[in-house]
C-alpha cells in the first residue's frame, strides 16, 4: 500500500494500484449487463430496490465496493448507506481508507469535535489515502449527522510493505497490529493476482512464475490487507450484534466473493451481502454470477475534455521518517534517467525539504516542460544529488 507518483496523482499505494489494474474493465458499447438506475443480480436479472435493500439490512455485514476516483460510485455509496440506515438505523460504518491508529480522529469527528480541516489533518488523510477528500466527505458528514460510528479498517503501510517484501512469517507478531493469519486464497483469486503481478511495469520484460517467492509475498500482502479489514468488521459485528456493519472499500476486495468476503467466512461471519456499482460502459465479460449479490447500474462516465499532461517522475513512493522512500522506478522514466533508484530516500526537491508524498507531488506538478528539478537524497545512508530533466513540450 505504497503511495504512487507514476500517474501524477496521489494513490493509496502500489498494491492498491496493482489490484485496481486487475479489475479494471475495458469499455463495451454493445452489451448492457446492468442497466443504469436499477439493481441487478448477476446471473439472475433485475431485482427491485426494496427487496435487495431489505436483504442487505438483514445481514451482519454489508460490503460496498467502489472505484476510488469515481464520483458516481461515491454518490451510490451515500444513497445506499442512507437507504440501509432507514431500514436498520443502528449502523457502524467501516472504511478501508483509514488505518487503525487514526481511530481516535474518527471518533472525535463523529462526536462533532473537529472541523473538516482538523479531521483530515488528524486522520493523516494525505498520507494514508490521498484521494480527493471531496469524494468521501458527504459520507463522513452523514455519519457525523446521524451519530453513526466510523471504524478504521486498515493497517499501516509499513506492515503490508514488510509482508510484501519479506513474507508474513518474517514480520514479528507484535508488529502485526493484531491481525490473525489469513485464510488461504482461492485458486481463482490467485489467478487474478498473478495476472496483475505479471503485467505490472515494475516487472519489465521478465516473466515471473507463480512459484516465485516475490509473488508469494505479494499474495500474502493482499491476504493480510483483506484479513485486516475482515477482522475489524467481524469484531465490530461481535461487539454490536444488533447493528448493521457496513464496509466501504475498493471493489477488488469484494468482487467474486474473494478478498474480504472469503476472510469473513473463515472468521465465522456468514450473513454477508456484497454490493457493487457498475458503469454502463463496462465490459460484461466479467459480469459472472459470482460477482456480487447485486450491482447497481450507473450511467456511462461522461467524456471529459483532455487535461494537459502533468509531469511525471515515474516512481512509486512512501513516506518514511527520513523523507520519501522510492519504492520502485518505472523503466524509461524521467526518474530512471536522473539516476534515482529503488530504496533511495528523497530529502529535498527544488531546494525544499520534503517530508510527505503530498509535498513532493505538489513540487513535481508545478514543473514546466523543459525545466530541471534538482533532487537531494540518501542512498544507503550516503547523501547524493541528482537532477530530473523534464522534456520540452512537443
N, C-alpha and C positions, 0 to 999 in steps of 0.2 A: 504494500500500500504506500508506494512512494509518490511524491509529487513529481509531475511531469512538465517539462517545458518544451516537449517535442512539437506540440501542436499550437504553441503560442497561447495556451490557456492553462490556468492552474487546475491540475487534475488531482483527485484524491490519492492516486498512487499508480505505480507501474502495474501491480497485479490487477487493479481495477480497470486500467486502460486495456490490458490484455484480455480480461474477461469480456469487456464490452465489445471488443473485436469479435469474439467468438459468437456472440449472439446478435450482432448487427446483421440486418437483413436488407437485401437489395430491393429496389423499387419494383413494383409489379402492378401494371395498369389493367391487366386483362382479367383479373380474378379478385373477387371481394369476399374474403372468408369471414370478416367481422364488420358488418355494416355500421356506419357511424351512428352514434347516439343510442345504440341498443346493446344489451348484453347477449353474448353468445357462448354456449357451452361447446368447446372444441369436440368435434365428432358427433354432436347431437343437435346442434342448431340453436335457434333463438330461445331465450328464456326471459320471462318478464322480470323487470327490476324488483318488484316486491318479493318475488319468490327467491331469487338468488340472494337478496339482501337479508331476508329472513333466515335463510340457511346460514349465511355468514354470521349473523347476530347470535345464532345458537351455538357457535363454535367456541372452543377455548382460545384459539389463536387465529387471527386473520393476517395473511401476508399480502401486502400491496407492493407489486413490483413496478419500478419506474425506470424510465430513461432519464438520467440525472439532468440533462440540459434541455429537456423538452418542457416548455411552459404548459402545454396541454396535459401532459402527464401529471403535473403538479396540480392543475385545476381539477383533474379527475380524482386525484387523491383526496383533495379537500371535500369535493362533492360526496365521495364515498364515505369518508370518515364522518361527515355531518349526517348522512343518511343512517349510518350504523348507530351513531350516538342517539338518534331519535328512537331507535328500536331497543337499544341497550345503553341507557345513559351512563352506567358505571363503566368506565373505559380507562385503559392505560395505553399510551402511545409510545412505541419504541422506535428509535432512529439509528440506522446504520451510520449516520453522519457523525456521531459523537462517540469518542472513547470513554470508558468508564470513569476516568479521572476527572472529567468535567461535569459529572452528575450534580455536584452542588450548584453549578451555574444554572442547570436546567430547573432544579428545584426553586431557586431564587426567582427565575423568570416566571414560572407558573404562579408563584406567590405574589407577583407584582412588584418585586423589589428592584428590578433592573429595567433600564430603558433598552431599546433595541441595540443601540451602540454599545452599551455596557454589557449586554448579553452576548453579543457577537465577540466582544473582546474577552470576556470572562470564559467563554466556551472555546476560545482559541480557534475560531471558525476558519480564518485564513490559512491556518496550518493544518488543521485536522480534516478539512473538507475543501474549501476554496471555491466551490461553485458559487455563482451569484446568489447571495442570500435572499434576493427578491423572489426567487423560485419557492423558497421554503417558509418565508415569514408569514404568509397567510395561514399556514397550518400551525405554526408556532403561536400565532395570535389566537387561533381557535382554541388551542389547548389552554392558553392563559385565560381567555374569556370565560371558558367553561370549567376551569379548575380541573382539567384532565392531566394527570401526572405524565410527565415526559421522562422517558427512560433511555439512557445511553447504552447502546447495544454492543459497541465495538471495543477493540483493544488498541493498544499503542502501535504505531507504525514500527517501532523498533522491535516489537515482539514478532510480528509477522515477517519482517525483514530477516530476523535471525533464523526463523524457521525456513524461509526460502533459501537462505544462504547455506545453512548447516544441517537442516532437518530438525524435526521436533525433539528427537532424543537428545540432541546436543544443547537444548535450552533447559536450564535448571528449573525444577518445579516451582521454586519461589519466584521465578520471573514469568510465569505463565498466566498471571492475573486470575488464577482460579479456574481457568478453562480446562475441562477434562479431556481425555483422549477422544478424538473424533471417531465416529463410525466410519468404516471404510467406504470409499467412493464406489458407486455402481459402475459397471462396465461402460454404460452409455455416457456417464459423466466423465470418466477417464478419457474416452474417445474425444469428447468435445474439448476438454482441457488440453489434450495432446495436439489437437488441430490448432488451437490458439498458440500454444507454446512453439510449435513448429514454424509458424508463419510470422512470428514476431521479428521485427527488423534487427533486434539485438543478436539474433542467431545468424545473420548474414546469409551466406550460401551453404552453410553446413546443414546436414540432415541429422537431427537428433534421433535417438531411439527411445522407446518407452522405458527401456531398462536403464537409461542414463540416470545417474544419481541426481543430477541437476533437475531433471524433470520430476523425479520422485519428490525432491524437496519442494518444487513448485506446487505439486499436488497437495503436499502436506500443508503448505501455507494457505491454500484455498480452503482446505478442510478445517483448519484452525479458525479461519475467518468465519466460515459457515457455523462451526460449532459454537464459537463465542456468542454469536447473535442468537442462535437457537437456545443456548443455555440461559442467556439473560431473559429471553421470552418465557422459557419454561419456568424459571424461578419466579418471574412476575405472576404467571398464571397460578403457581402454587401458593404464593403469598396473598393473591386476590382471587379466590375461587369463584366469586360472584361477579367478577369483572370480565369484560371482553378485552383481550390484549391484542393490539394491532401493531404489526411491524412494518415500518416504511424502509424499503431497501431497493437496491438495484435489481432489475428483473432477472439477471443471470443467477441470483441467489434463490430464485423462486421457481423458474421455469422447469418443466418436466418432472417436478417432484424431487429433483436433486437439490443439492445445497442445503438450505435451511429446513425445508420440509423433511428431508431424509434424516437430518440430525435431530429434529424434534421427535420424529417417530422413535428413534433409538433412545430418546430420553423419556419415553412413555406418554408423550402428548399426542393423542390420537385424533382429537377433533380439531383439525386444521383445515382452513379454507384458503386457497391460493387464488388471488385475483390479479389480472394483468390488464394493462391498456394496450390497444393495438391500432396502429395508424392505417388508414385506408390504402395507403400506397406501399404497405409492407408486403413482402413475398409470402404467399400462403404455403410454400413448401415446408415451412417449419410449424405449421398450424396443425400439429398432431393431437390426437385425442388426449394424450397425457400432458399437454402443455400447461394447463391450469384448470381449476374448477370452472372458471368463467373468465371471459375477457370483455372489456368494454370498448366498442369501436370508436375511434377518433377520426376526425376529418384528416385528409392529407395535409401535411405541413405545407403552408404557402411558400412559394419560391421567394426568397429574399434577394434584394439586389446584392450583387457581388461586392464584398467589402475589400478594401485594399489589403493586399497581402501584408501580414505582420512579420517582422523579422524573427527568425528562429535561430537559436543557438544549436539545437539538436541534441539536447541532453535530458536525461531523467535525473531528478534531484530530490533530496530530502534535507530538511533542516537538522543539524546536529549542534551540540553545544559550541563547537569550534567555528561554525559557519554553515556553509551549504555544501553538503557532500554530493559529488557526482556519482550517481548510481550506474549510469550507462551512457555511452556516447554513440550517437547514430552514425553509421558509416556514411562517408561523403558529406558530412555536415560541416557547418562553419566551425563548430567546436572541435571536430576532429582535425580540421586544417590548422586550427590555432595551437594544437598540441595538447589540449585537455584530454585527460584520461580518467577512466573509472577509478574511483576512490580518492581522486583529488578533492580537496576541501577548499572551496572558494571563500575568500575573506573580504575581497574588495572588488567592485566593478565601477569603472569610470571615476575612480578616486573616492568612492563612497563605501563605507563599511556595510556589508550585507550580512544580516543575521537571520532573515526569514526568506522563504522562497518567494513570497509576495514582493519583497523589496527588490530581489533580483529580477523578477518578471517585469516589474514596473520600469526598471532601467533598460532592459532589453527592448521593451515595447516602444520606448522613446527613440531608439536608434534609427537614424535615417539611412536609406540606401547609400552605399559608397563611403560610409564612415567606419572608423575603427573604435573598438571597445577595449580599453586596457583592463586586464584582469590580474588580480593577485590571488594566489592560492598556496596551499601547503600540500606537498607530495611526500608521503612517508615522513611527515614531520618537518621537512625542509621547505623554506619559502621559495616560491617560483613566481615569475612574472610572464604573462602571455598576452597576446593581442588577438582578439577576434575581429576579423575583417569582413564586414558586411558588403556583399557585391553591389555595384551600382544598379539602379533601376533599369530594366530593359525597355 
